[in-house]
């Protein structure tokens, strides 16, 4: 008797640190009871993808399937999944494989992920835009709620314990995380002074998202400009550094108000840097979502937030390739892009 043929699916595997990449056909993933299988249509690129390829950040073994997020159509669901069904268009956090889990890796045709890491595609945006949502949204929430202990009352299930800062500085406002953080803070605190750094070409967009003042990070007087724009010109209460700006602008901590909380939340980028004595540096790791109160509701909540206009797609999205085979050719474009989200479409 001939056994049934095993159904396979394609992965783009990074064979070792630094590359090369190779398309490999593997067995279609078996689902756990709370998982869904997504047929990828769009893969979103992140700078972490390049750093994992080049530096092996969070990767314990090779070959490895890179990729943090994407969007597609659900093919099958696990036995205990209730809110999602085959045929649903969805976006998902797909980076589990970098955290010693059995699922994940966006650079493949099909990816199995827990249902709590999935959001139905909002009706008012494209699938390409949906693919850009999960990582920057979660990272911004973790910076605000988990690291800085600032509450976001409009997010269901989140901790309600915390303080309202007197002002916030966001370094790297034109990054996805920066643009997400602006929106979240503005929604929660309509009168909060939100200062932001970016290149001048992004200033109008960041003001539109809710920034109070946008400062040119390239200006030789950036530190003085930030202090001058802060309440009473006394300096800012807290900093969210989305792009490791402190590594190159070593005096940026000087913008903190000496009488404030002096908290500096730095998104983990693989580029460590010190801060001035007396400054409380807090690392921001988006994976902390799995342990935070309300974390399981975060990504699914994106659907309603976007549909009702509470949260907007943080960055314009640009398609830079078609097919898994194009990913190695376009991946390095992420190192020079500014104020855009790059995605690759699959057939």
C-alpha positions as CSV (number, residue, x, y, z in Angstrom):
1,X,0.0,0.0,0.0
2,X,1.3,3.5,-0.9
3,X,1.3,6.0,2.0
4,X,-0.3,9.4,1.5
5,X,2.0,12.0,0.2
6,X,3.1,14.6,2.8
7,X,2.0,18.1,1.9
8,X,5.0,20.5,1.9
9,X,5.4,24.2,2.0
10,X,8.4,26.5,1.1
11,X,10.6,28.3,3.6
12,X,13.3,30.8,3.0
13,X,16.0,29.6,5.4
14,X,19.0,31.6,6.4
15,X,21.6,28.8,6.4
16,X,24.0,30.4,8.8
17,X,24.9,33.8,10.4
18,X,25.6,36.2,7.6
19,X,23.7,34.0,5.0
20,X,23.3,32.7,2.4
21,X,19.6,32.1,2.1
22,X,18.0,29.0,0.5
23,X,14.4,28.0,-0.3
24,X,13.7,24.7,1.3
25,X,10.5,22.7,1.2
26,X,9.4,21.3,4.5
27,X,6.3,19.5,5.8
28,X,3.3,21.7,6.3
29,X,3.1,22.7,10.0
30,X,0.9,20.7,12.4
31,X,-1.3,23.0,14.5
32,X,-1.6,23.1,18.3
33,X,-5.2,23.6,19.6
34,X,-4.8,27.3,20.0
35,X,-2.9,28.0,16.7
36,X,-3.9,29.0,13.2
37,X,-2.1,28.3,9.9
38,X,-1.7,31.4,7.7
39,X,-1.0,31.3,4.0
40,X,1.2,34.3,3.6
41,X,0.4,37.0,1.1
42,X,2.6,39.8,2.4
43,X,5.8,39.8,4.5
44,X,6.8,43.0,6.3
45,X,10.5,43.9,6.7
46,X,12.1,45.1,9.9
47,X,15.6,46.2,10.7
48,X,15.8,43.4,13.2
49,X,15.7,41.0,10.2
50,X,19.0,42.3,9.0
51,X,20.5,42.3,12.4
52,X,19.5,38.7,13.0
53,X,21.0,37.7,9.7
54,X,24.2,39.6,10.4
55,X,24.6,39.3,14.2
56,X,22.5,36.2,15.1
57,X,20.5,38.2,17.7
58,X,18.1,35.9,19.6
59,X,18.9,33.0,17.3
60,X,20.3,29.8,18.9
61,X,20.6,27.6,15.9
62,X,20.9,27.6,12.1
63,X,19.3,27.3,9.6
64,X,16.7,29.8,10.7
65,X,13.5,31.3,9.2
66,X,13.7,35.1,9.7
67,X,10.8,37.5,9.7
68,X,8.8,39.1,12.4
69,X,5.4,40.0,10.8
70,X,3.2,39.4,7.9
71,X,-0.4,39.1,6.6
72,X,-2.4,36.5,4.7
73,X,-5.3,34.2,4.7
74,X,-6.1,31.6,7.4
75,X,-6.1,28.1,5.9
76,X,-6.9,26.1,9.1
77,X,-7.4,26.7,12.8
78,X,-6.7,24.6,15.9
79,X,-9.5,22.8,17.7
80,X,-9.8,25.5,20.5
81,X,-9.7,28.6,18.2
82,X,-13.1,30.4,18.3
83,X,-12.7,33.9,16.9
84,X,-10.9,33.1,13.7
85,X,-11.8,30.8,10.8
86,X,-10.5,29.6,7.4
87,X,-10.7,32.3,4.8
88,X,-10.2,35.2,7.2
89,X,-7.7,37.8,6.1
90,X,-5.3,38.5,9.0
91,X,-2.1,40.2,10.1
92,X,0.1,38.5,12.7
93,X,3.2,38.7,14.8
94,X,5.2,35.8,13.4
95,X,8.5,35.9,15.2
96,X,8.1,33.1,17.7
97,X,11.0,31.0,16.3
98,X,13.6,33.5,17.6
99,X,12.3,32.9,21.1
100,X,12.8,29.1,21.4
101,X,9.2,28.4,20.4
102,X,8.1,25.8,17.8
103,X,6.2,28.3,15.6
104,X,6.9,31.3,13.6
105,X,9.2,32.9,11.1
106,X,7.6,35.2,8.5
107,X,9.9,34.3,5.6
108,X,7.8,31.3,4.4
109,X,4.7,30.4,2.5
110,X,2.7,29.2,5.5
111,X,3.3,30.0,9.1
112,X,1.6,28.6,12.3
113,X,1.1,31.1,15.1
114,X,-1.0,31.3,18.3
115,X,-4.4,32.9,17.7
116,X,-3.6,35.6,20.3
117,X,-0.9,36.9,18.0
118,X,-3.3,37.4,15.1
119,X,-5.6,40.3,14.2
120,X,-8.3,40.2,11.5
121,X,-7.5,42.7,8.7
122,X,-9.3,45.9,9.4
123,X,-11.8,46.5,6.7
124,X,-10.6,50.0,5.9
125,X,-6.9,49.2,5.0
126,X,-5.1,47.0,2.5
127,X,-3.5,43.6,3.4
128,X,-0.1,45.3,2.7
129,X,-0.9,47.9,5.3
130,X,-2.2,45.3,7.7
131,X,1.1,43.4,7.6
132,X,2.9,46.5,8.9
133,X,0.8,46.8,12.1
134,X,1.8,44.2,14.8
135,X,5.4,44.8,15.7
136,X,5.5,48.6,16.0
137,X,2.2,48.6,17.9
138,X,3.2,46.0,20.4
139,X,6.7,47.6,20.9
140,X,5.2,51.0,21.5
141,X,2.7,49.6,24.1
142,X,5.4,47.7,25.9
143,X,7.6,50.9,26.0
144,X,4.7,53.0,27.4
145,X,2.9,50.5,29.7
146,X,5.5,47.9,30.6
147,X,8.7,50.0,30.8
148,X,7.5,53.5,31.7
149,X,4.4,52.4,33.7
150,X,2.2,54.9,31.8
151,X,-1.4,53.7,31.5
152,X,-3.3,53.5,28.2
153,X,-6.8,53.4,29.5
154,X,-8.5,52.8,26.1
155,X,-6.7,49.5,25.7
156,X,-8.8,46.8,27.2
157,X,-7.3,44.6,29.9
158,X,-4.1,46.6,30.3
159,X,-2.8,47.6,33.8
160,X,-4.5,50.7,35.2
161,X,-1.7,51.3,37.7
162,X,0.8,54.0,36.7
163,X,1.5,57.7,36.4
164,X,0.9,60.3,33.8
165,X,4.1,61.9,32.7
166,X,4.4,65.7,32.5
167,X,6.0,65.4,29.0
168,X,7.5,62.8,26.7
169,X,10.3,62.9,24.2
170,X,10.2,60.3,21.4
171,X,13.5,59.8,19.6
172,X,13.0,58.4,16.1
173,X,9.4,59.6,15.6
174,X,9.4,58.5,11.9
175,X,10.1,54.9,12.8
176,X,7.1,52.6,13.0
177,X,7.4,52.4,16.8
178,X,7.8,56.1,17.2
179,X,4.7,56.8,15.0
180,X,2.8,54.3,17.0
181,X,3.8,55.7,20.3
182,X,2.8,59.2,19.3
183,X,-0.7,58.0,18.5
184,X,-1.2,55.9,21.6
185,X,0.0,58.7,24.0
186,X,-2.1,61.3,22.2
187,X,-5.3,59.2,22.4
188,X,-4.7,58.5,26.1
189,X,-3.6,62.1,27.0
190,X,-5.0,64.8,24.7
191,X,-3.1,67.6,26.4
192,X,0.2,65.8,27.0
193,X,3.3,67.6,25.6
194,X,4.8,65.1,23.1
195,X,8.1,66.1,21.7
196,X,9.5,64.1,18.8
197,X,12.7,64.0,16.8
198,X,12.9,63.2,13.1
199,X,14.3,64.5,9.8
200,X,12.4,67.5,8.5
201,X,10.6,65.7,5.7
202,X,8.5,63.8,8.2
203,X,7.5,66.7,10.5
204,X,4.1,67.4,8.9
205,X,3.1,63.8,9.2
206,X,4.2,63.4,12.8
207,X,2.3,66.6,13.8
208,X,-0.7,65.1,12.1
209,X,-0.4,62.0,14.2
210,X,-0.4,64.0,17.4
211,X,3.1,65.4,18.1
212,X,3.2,68.7,19.9
213,X,6.7,69.7,18.7
214,X,8.9,68.0,16.1
215,X,12.6,68.7,16.2
216,X,15.2,68.0,13.5
217,X,17.5,65.4,14.9
218,X,20.2,66.4,12.5
219,X,20.4,70.0,13.9
220,X,23.6,70.8,15.8
221,X,21.3,72.5,18.3
222,X,18.9,69.6,18.7
223,X,19.5,69.2,22.5
224,X,18.9,73.0,23.1
225,X,15.9,73.0,20.7
226,X,14.3,70.1,22.6
227,X,14.8,71.8,26.0
228,X,13.5,75.1,24.6
229,X,10.3,73.3,23.4
230,X,9.7,71.4,26.7
231,X,7.3,72.8,29.3
232,X,8.8,75.8,30.9
233,X,12.1,75.0,29.0
234,X,12.9,72.8,32.0
235,X,13.4,69.6,30.0
236,X,11.3,66.5,29.5
237,X,10.0,64.0,32.0
238,X,10.6,60.8,30.1
239,X,12.3,59.6,26.9
240,X,11.3,56.8,24.5
241,X,14.3,56.0,22.3
242,X,13.0,53.9,19.3
243,X,16.2,53.9,17.3
244,X,19.2,53.8,19.7
245,X,19.7,57.5,19.2
246,X,21.6,57.7,22.5
247,X,24.4,55.7,20.9
248,X,25.3,58.6,18.5
249,X,23.9,61.5,20.4
250,X,25.5,60.9,23.7
251,X,24.3,64.1,25.3
252,X,20.6,63.4,24.6
253,X,20.0,62.6,28.3
254,X,20.7,66.3,29.0
255,X,17.2,67.1,27.8
256,X,15.7,65.3,30.9
257,X,14.3,67.6,33.5
258,X,16.4,67.2,36.7
259,X,13.2,67.4,38.8
260,X,11.4,64.8,36.7
261,X,11.4,61.0,36.7
262,X,14.4,60.9,34.4
263,X,13.3,57.6,32.8
264,X,14.9,56.6,29.5
265,X,13.1,53.7,27.8
266,X,15.3,52.3,25.0
267,X,13.9,49.8,22.5
268,X,16.3,46.9,22.2
269,X,18.1,47.1,18.8
270,X,21.3,45.2,19.4
271,X,23.2,48.5,19.9
272,X,23.8,49.0,23.6
273,X,24.8,52.4,24.9
274,X,25.2,54.1,28.3
275,X,23.2,57.0,29.7
276,X,24.3,59.7,32.1
277,X,24.5,59.0,35.8
278,X,21.2,59.5,37.6
279,X,19.2,58.5,34.5
280,X,17.0,55.4,34.8
281,X,17.5,53.4,31.6
282,X,14.8,50.9,30.9
283,X,15.0,48.3,28.1
284,X,12.0,47.9,25.9
285,X,11.5,44.3,24.7
286,X,8.3,43.7,22.7
287,X,8.4,40.0,23.6
288,X,7.5,41.1,27.2
289,X,3.9,41.3,25.8
290,X,3.5,37.6,26.5
291,X,3.9,38.2,30.3
292,X,2.1,41.5,30.6
293,X,-1.4,42.0,31.9
294,X,-3.7,42.1,28.9
295,X,-1.0,41.1,26.5
296,X,-3.1,38.4,24.8
297,X,-5.6,41.0,23.8
298,X,-3.2,43.5,22.3
299,X,-2.8,42.3,18.7
300,X,-6.4,41.2,18.2
301,X,-7.4,44.7,19.4
302,X,-5.8,46.3,16.3
303,X,-8.8,45.4,14.2
304,X,-11.3,47.6,16.0
305,X,-8.7,50.3,16.8
306,X,-8.0,50.8,13.1
307,X,-11.6,50.4,11.9
308,X,-12.9,53.0,14.3
309,X,-10.1,55.5,13.5
310,X,-8.5,55.4,17.0
311,X,-5.2,54.1,15.5
312,X,-3.8,54.7,12.0
313,X,-1.3,52.8,9.9
314,X,1.9,54.3,11.3
315,X,3.9,54.6,8.1
316,X,3.2,54.6,4.4
317,X,3.8,51.1,3.0
318,X,5.9,50.4,-0.1
319,X,6.1,47.0,-2.0
320,X,9.7,46.3,-2.9
321,X,9.5,42.7,-4.2
322,X,7.4,39.7,-5.2
323,X,8.1,36.2,-4.0
324,X,10.3,34.5,-1.3
325,X,13.2,34.5,-3.7
326,X,13.2,38.3,-3.8
327,X,13.7,38.7,-0.1
328,X,17.5,38.3,0.0
329,X,17.8,40.9,-2.8
330,X,15.7,43.6,-1.1
331,X,16.4,43.0,2.6
332,X,19.2,45.5,2.9
333,X,17.0,48.3,1.6
334,X,15.6,48.4,5.2
335,X,18.9,49.9,6.4
336,X,18.4,53.1,4.5
337,X,14.7,53.6,4.4
338,X,13.2,56.5,6.4
339,X,9.5,57.0,7.2
340,X,8.3,54.1,5.2
341,X,7.4,50.4,5.8
342,X,8.8,48.0,3.2
343,X,6.9,44.8,2.3
344,X,7.3,41.9,-0.1
345,X,4.2,40.3,-1.6
346,X,3.9,36.5,-2.3
347,X,2.1,35.0,-5.2
